[in-house]
């Protein structure tokens, strides 16, 4: 079996296969870069947010967070999270979703948010939810744990996939050689579909900054949803913030630019953090399918192909659950092509 990509999706698939007792199956992870997680996965802010914008994603993030709190606890720091909303209808939707998935929440008003996050008074908050079981993820520790037992070959981007002469499988052609496999997992992030000739995902650039502003290490993260979307969390006593900008970009383009700086200034206007110096900043990337649902599982037309793509910015929290789902699909595909 060949897994294309050593970001969260590919790493979690390798981890889940091993966890399911599939160590005897020869599995290799091919990574295009010099090390895993060089793009979206390695640049994540690591917010362990369980309640997502739809039920399908929330099922994965809730399950993923449960695994992170238990089996992968070294990567998880419990601190809770706050989701604030500028529309009460959105708040009510999230309350209902929390009830469906058994996630305990506490309603807050704008004053309740400000009491936990001094400096958030400038946000247009119609209501909020405190989610005590949310947390923050150490993404380097998580990637290391997921890939601990994996066989990884770096600087080996897939260039083509062709039928294997023996039948029942394919050959993955890379610049470092050719690998034969009965099953291939496309976990290439923003590049998903490129080597198989499928419609590409859409990649969006987002900026993240660290400001010199004091934050208590145990503070829950705050994610404001709606117009003027922004999230903040503590980062070693400083403030990590993203203006949640979204500009369409090429898969490899994660260089900071003036768009992010402008979005940051707009979010900070009127807040207590508006004059806080920027310590550092970077850009990350989120990749989406056309309908914004994750593309997970077996391809309907090609029995050798399994998808693990389109995580849409929820990769860190959802990764263990994504790995479980994709690993199950891999085992079913192996049985079908044997």
Secondary structure, 3 states (H helix, E strand, C coil): CEEECCCHHHHHHHHHHHHCCCCCCCCEEECCCCCCCCCCHHHCCCEECCCCCCHHHHHHHHHHHHHHHHCCHHHEEECCEEEEECCHHHHHHHHHHHHHCCCCCEEECHHHHHHHCCCCCCCCCCEEEEECCCEEECHHHHHHHHCCCCCEECCCCEEEEEECCCCCCEEEEECCEEEEECCEEECCHHHCCCCCCCCCCEEEEEEEEEECCCCCCCCCEEEEECCCCEEEEEECCEEEEECCCCEEECCCCCCCCHHHHHHHHHHHCCCCCCCCCEEEEEEEEEEECCCCCCEEEECCCCCCEEEEECCCCCHHHHHHHHHHHHHHHHHHHHHHHC
